[in-house]
Amino acid sequence: MSVSLVLILVMVVLYACGIYLLLERSMTRVLLGFLLVGNATNLLIIVMAGKAGLAPIVGDGVEAEQMTDPLPEALILTAIVITFGVSAFLMALIYRSWRLAKQDSVQDDEADIALRGGVVAMEGEGSTVDRSDTEFGTRAEGAISTARDLEEDDEDAAAEAATSADDGGAKR
């Protein structure tokens, strides 16, 4: 079996262009990149399916080796449906973004900038980032210290029980 070099080259170009577009800020370009990656994946499945053969219907004089495997075709059909659903969702996000902000580009979030190590200041706030703050505030620190205290109490109780069991065994 020989694989067509043209199909492989087209698949590589589709993957490269699709990934490039997925990394853009514009949501429309992200949608186009997702569509290109989906089509490149379908080509990959076709290339990996093997040589073409007869329809996979058992008939007179047709042997299994002459038939095409139907699984890759079913996988491609499923991939097409999934790509359609995700594309419809992305188009709804693009439409909503355009209606609200009159733009389709993704803006930096303050939390994203803080994770990168940059300093973010909202209007009326200081420009410092509190690194000791957690998602749960002081409740998380209290819960962790309480859990540690309970664990230490359990270890102490287990040690006392082991000591009393040893003393009780020696008294008999």
Kinemage of the C-alpha trace (Angstrom):
@kinemage 1
@onewidth
@group {chain A} dominant
@subgroup {mainchain}
@vectorlist {calphas} color= white
{ca met a 1} P 0.000 0.000 0.000
{ca ser a 2} L 1.323 3.440 -0.856
{ca val a 3} L 0.074 6.628 0.692
{ca ser a 4} L -0.371 9.629 -1.538
{ca leu a 5} L 2.294 12.203 -0.775
{ca val a 6} L -0.071 14.972 -1.855
{ca leu a 7} L -2.606 13.999 0.844
{ca ile a 8} L 0.114 14.032 3.481
{ca leu a 9} L 1.385 17.435 2.375
{ca val a 10} L -2.143 18.881 2.344
{ca met a 11} L -2.731 17.445 5.819
{ca val a 12} L 0.505 18.985 7.156
{ca val a 13} L -0.322 22.388 5.654
{ca leu a 14} L -3.846 22.256 7.120
{ca tyr a 15} L -2.497 21.378 10.571
{ca ala a 16} L 0.144 24.129 10.418
{ca cys a 17} L -2.283 26.821 9.270
{ca gly a 18} L -4.957 25.656 11.722
{ca ile a 19} L -2.652 25.737 14.734
{ca tyr a 20} L -1.331 29.142 13.683
{ca leu a 21} L -4.883 30.490 13.489
{ca leu a 22} L -5.834 28.893 16.823
{ca leu a 23} L -3.119 30.946 18.519
{ca glu a 24} L -4.489 34.272 17.255
{ca arg a 25} L -6.483 36.760 19.357
{ca ser a 26} L -9.415 37.073 16.968
{ca met a 27} L -12.199 34.590 17.691
{ca thr a 28} L -13.082 34.414 13.996
{ca arg a 29} L -9.546 33.245 13.246
{ca val a 30} L -9.784 30.742 16.102
{ca leu a 31} L -12.945 29.352 14.480
{ca leu a 32} L -11.231 29.065 11.099
{ca gly a 33} L -8.221 27.406 12.733
{ca phe a 34} L -10.481 24.901 14.469
{ca leu a 35} L -12.156 24.059 11.160
{ca leu a 36} L -8.781 23.569 9.466
{ca val a 37} L -7.540 21.287 12.266
{ca gly a 38} L -10.779 19.279 12.032
{ca asn a 39} L -10.381 18.802 8.288
{ca ala a 40} L -6.711 17.869 8.708
{ca thr a 41} L -7.726 15.239 11.250
{ca asn a 42} L -10.250 13.808 8.796
{ca leu a 43} L -7.495 13.582 6.181
{ca leu a 44} L -5.261 11.843 8.714
{ca ile a 45} L -7.938 9.225 9.329
{ca ile a 46} L -8.387 8.712 5.578
{ca val a 47} L -4.636 8.288 5.080
{ca met a 48} L -4.397 5.815 7.949
{ca ala a 49} L -7.414 3.791 6.743
{ca gly a 50} L -5.468 1.978 4.074
{ca lys a 51} L -6.269 1.102 0.516
{ca ala a 52} L -9.733 1.424 -0.938
{ca gly a 53} L -11.766 -1.666 -1.579
{ca leu a 54} L -15.289 -2.868 -2.151
{ca ala a 55} L -18.217 -1.826 -0.022
{ca pro a 56} L -18.341 -3.758 3.285
{ca ile a 57} L -21.490 -5.654 2.329
{ca val a 58} L -21.308 -9.415 2.300
{ca gly a 59} L -22.262 -10.641 -1.128
{ca asp a 60} L -21.655 -13.471 -3.547
{ca gly a 61} L -17.990 -14.113 -4.162
{ca val a 62} L -16.706 -11.122 -2.127
{ca glu a 63} L -14.126 -11.980 0.480
{ca ala a 64} L -13.219 -9.970 3.585
{ca glu a 65} L -9.795 -8.989 2.226
{ca gln a 66} L -11.428 -7.208 -0.716
{ca met a 67} L -13.662 -5.027 1.486
{ca thr a 68} L -12.891 -1.593 2.899
{ca asp a 69} L -12.781 -1.197 6.664
{ca pro a 70} L -15.918 0.811 7.660
{ca leu a 71} L -14.505 2.017 11.002
{ca pro a 72} L -12.457 4.972 9.626
{ca glu a 73} L -15.493 6.197 7.712
{ca ala a 74} L -17.588 6.049 10.881
{ca leu a 75} L -14.878 7.924 12.799
{ca ile a 76} L -14.768 10.634 10.139
{ca leu a 77} L -18.536 11.010 10.224
{ca thr a 78} L -18.403 11.362 14.013
{ca ala a 79} L -15.581 13.916 13.742
{ca ile a 80} L -17.607 15.948 11.243
{ca val a 81} L -20.577 16.074 13.618
{ca ile a 82} L -18.391 17.082 16.579
{ca thr a 83} L -16.648 19.767 14.510
{ca phe a 84} L -20.040 21.115 13.437
{ca gly a 85} L -21.267 21.306 17.044
{ca val a 86} L -18.160 23.044 18.370
{ca ser a 87} L -18.167 25.417 15.385
{ca ala a 88} L -21.773 26.361 16.076
{ca phe a 89} L -20.854 27.064 19.704
{ca leu a 90} L -17.860 29.192 18.654
{ca met a 91} L -20.045 31.130 16.200
{ca ala a 92} L -22.497 31.833 19.036
{ca leu a 93} L -19.614 33.111 21.185
{ca ile a 94} L -18.366 35.297 18.345
{ca tyr a 95} L -21.851 36.720 17.776
{ca arg a 96} L -22.318 37.412 21.493
{ca ser a 97} L -18.910 39.059 21.748
{ca trp a 98} L -19.665 41.246 18.735
{ca arg a 99} L -23.059 42.280 20.103
{ca leu a 100} L -21.642 43.211 23.522
{ca ala a 101} L -18.245 44.717 22.733
{ca lys a 102} L -18.293 45.365 18.962
{ca gln a 103} L -15.098 43.307 18.653
{ca asp a 104} L -14.182 39.672 18.378
{ca ser a 105} L -10.706 39.771 19.879
{ca val a 106} L -9.959 38.157 23.218
{ca gln a 107} L -8.782 40.580 25.887
{ca asp a 108} L -6.296 39.784 28.651
{ca asp a 109} L -7.935 38.915 31.940
{ca glu a 110} L -6.505 40.347 35.163
{ca ala a 111} L -6.020 36.840 36.576
{ca asp a 112} L -4.082 35.778 33.463
{ca ile a 113} L -1.747 38.749 33.767
{ca ala a 114} L -1.257 38.036 37.485
{ca leu a 115} L -0.324 34.428 36.692
{ca arg a 116} L 2.287 35.627 34.221
{ca gly a 117} L 3.816 37.726 37.000
{ca gly a 118} L 2.622 41.106 35.783
{ca val a 119} L 1.033 43.655 38.072
{ca val a 120} L -2.604 44.479 37.472
{ca ala a 121} L -4.380 47.492 38.865
{ca met a 122} L -8.079 48.073 38.521
{ca glu a 123} L -9.405 51.609 38.696
{ca gly a 124} L -9.269 52.823 42.288
{ca glu a 125} L -7.099 49.922 43.499
{ca gly a 126} L -3.443 49.738 44.405
{ca ser a 127} L -0.970 48.217 41.997
{ca thr a 128} L 0.250 45.438 44.302
{ca val a 129} L -0.580 41.774 43.998
{ca asp a 130} L -1.207 39.875 47.250
{ca arg a 131} L 0.619 36.581 46.719
{ca ser a 132} L -0.453 35.116 50.074
{ca asp a 133} L -4.134 35.292 49.168
{ca thr a 134} L -5.711 31.998 48.225
{ca glu a 135} L -8.905 31.213 46.404
{ca phe a 136} L -10.659 30.430 49.690
{ca gly a 137} L -9.173 33.223 51.800
{ca thr a 138} L -8.480 32.624 55.462
{ca arg a 139} L -11.016 29.770 55.647
{ca ala a 140} L -8.598 27.496 53.794
{ca glu a 141} L -5.752 28.249 56.174
{ca gly a 142} L -8.027 27.588 59.151
{ca ala a 143} L -9.229 24.302 57.686
{ca ile a 144} L -5.684 23.153 56.970
{ca ser a 145} L -4.459 23.972 60.492
{ca thr a 146} L -7.527 22.257 62.001
{ca ala a 147} L -6.871 19.160 59.912
{ca arg a 148} L -3.232 19.122 61.026
{ca asp a 149} L -4.275 19.432 64.684
{ca leu a 150} L -6.751 16.553 64.283
{ca glu a 151} L -4.076 14.433 62.621
{ca glu a 152} L -1.649 15.091 65.483
{ca asp a 153} L -4.368 14.229 68.038
{ca asp a 154} L -5.036 10.957 66.204
{ca glu a 155} L -1.320 10.113 66.187
{ca asp a 156} L -1.058 10.889 69.922
{ca ala a 157} L -4.120 8.762 70.679
{ca ala a 158} L -2.717 5.869 68.639
{ca ala a 159} L 0.620 6.118 70.460
{ca glu a 160} L -1.143 6.138 73.856
{ca ala a 161} L -3.247 3.132 72.861
{ca ala a 162} L -0.143 1.243 71.771
{ca thr a 163} L 1.638 2.125 75.009
{ca ser a 164} L -1.323 1.072 77.182
{ca ala a 165} L -1.671 -2.170 75.196
{ca asp a 166} L 2.002 -2.926 75.852
{ca asp a 167} L 1.606 -2.111 79.570
{ca gly a 168} L -1.575 -4.199 79.804
{ca gly a 169} L 0.121 -7.173 78.191
{ca ala a 170} L 3.042 -6.973 80.638
{ca lys a 171} L 0.718 -6.877 83.704
{ca arg a 172} L -0.880 -10.225 82.838
